[in-house]
Amino acid sequence: MGFSDQVGRFRAGNPSPLYLQLQQLIREGINSHLLGQGDAIPAERDLATEYDVSRITVRKAIGGLVEEGLLTRRRGAGTFVAGRVEKSFSKLSSFSEDMAARGRAASSRWISRASGTVNPEEAMALDLSPGAPVLRFHRIRSADDVPMALEYSTIAGYCLPSVEAVGDSLYEALEAAGNRPTRALQRLRAVPFGLEQAKMLGVDAGAPGLLIERRGFLRDGRAAEFTRSYYRGDAYDFVAELTDL
């Protein structure tokens, strides 16, 4: 059975542009679960043949759905139905814990991890004196082998014995050392991905991302963590519960 047999055909007499009609057919296929999260959609050339439209029309239709967050492009692999993740701001949790709670397998690819002395930005964020030791971790975070985020963490030297103490989960290592943060301040803003960041996450340069800056604190009030995480805008929703208390 062909793709068009599953999601339908253009409706006769529809005055909408062809790319919008194709978008709507794919959207209906997703909403009716004919296309599930993580499913690949046909290649552009196959869609063009199926619906007797130009590759430009198909590319424009898919590009719009990528911007909506319904589809995601994986460099060298194709276009897939996006599996969005909701990240709550109401609980202090790690990436690994978030993925486990959603039944997804978290993994990391290390870019670098090293010890050093604090730089001016880190000293301000962590309230450390010049020359204080810190541990730095840079990695790509993935869920079910799909790159989701870039993470740059700086940990105060008194919180971990060495960089080798960290495996898959930074927070597990901090908890094992008795220095897991108990509260945090977070700031979120929208950013476009630069060329190198986009390449690491398998998205297009300039694609929308979400930057979260987190400062984590120990129970005694000392700063422990300064982390900047760049999340894919097509894969994450951030949720906060608000009350009037």
Disulfide bonds with the S-S distance in Angstrom:
none
